Amino acid sequence: MMNQDKNLVLLVTLNNPQTQLFTDYLHKQLDCDVTVVTPTMEWQPTEAEHTVILVDADHIDETSLQHWHTKAADDETLSLAAFNLRDEDHAADVLSGINFQGIFYRSDSLLLICKGIDNLMKGHLWMSRSLMTRMILFFRRQQLNSYRPVCGLTHRELELIAMLGTGASNTEIADRLFVSEHTVKSHLYNIFRKIKVHNRIQAVNWARQNLGAPPPLSRGRGRSRGKDDPS
């Protein structure tokens, strides 16, 4: 692997002896810094040229996952990837609500994980062609349904509920929509009532199942490269 001194791998997982062995292996193979943080730990981007945030699907809850998704969403130097996924069905479910650029399964070898991280460092995607095809079809269906009324929600309410998935606060949503914070709260009250949920997390989960999310192929940094592309 090429020298990547200016790059960083950030492991979001529990810090234990097994994690340390994994960290040491990645550092040796990729020749770049590898840092471990717990899912709820606060972290700010460093001066690294590129950072791959590798989230452990076994040790992160929905709220923390949304937090890391939001952190990576608007920063071109960050790539968000998930590892320890059970299978393609699990990956497709996760991708329906989170914009991951890389997918790694429990069955992946350490060498394959390193190859994938190396591709992510270069701005490519890392997931199988079959998963990419599956997600393209999923989001195409979501796009066809995007202009149809859902549970009586208005277009403005659909726009607002989509913003919830980015982790935006009421104030941030109000600024983006050029309305008052009071108006946002009124919209949220009406949304929760219509879709029969009680809080923002439940609303985001509802949106994942019924509205989908921005496709994981939308960042546009470099060309897409699946696992089964030739080297």
Number of C-alpha atoms within 10 A of each C-alpha: 10 9 10 16 12 13 21 25 24 20 24 24 19 17 13 9 9 9 14 14 11 13 19 12 16 20 17 12 16 21 17 17 19 20 14 19 15 17 21 15 9 9 12 6 13 11 11 15 14 22 25 24 26 22 25 20 22 13 14 17 11 10 13 15 19 21 16 20 22 17 17 20 16 10 11 14 18 24 27 23 26 22 20 17 19 14 13 17 12 12 22 17 13 17 22 21 23 25 23 26 24 26 29 28 18 11 11 12 11 13 12 13 18 17 18 22 27 19 18 25 21 13 23 23 30 26 24 18 15 13 17 20 10 15 20 15 12 16 19 13 13 17 15 9 14 16 10 12 11 15 11 12 17 14 14 11 16 19 13 21 23 20 17 19 22 18 20 15 13 19 15 14 20 18 12 12 14 9 12 14 17 12 12 20 14 11 19 20 14 14 22 16 11 13 16 13 16 12 11 15 16 14 21 24 16 16 20 19 13 14 22 23 21 17 20 20 17 9 17 12 14 11 11 17 20 20 19 11 11 6 6
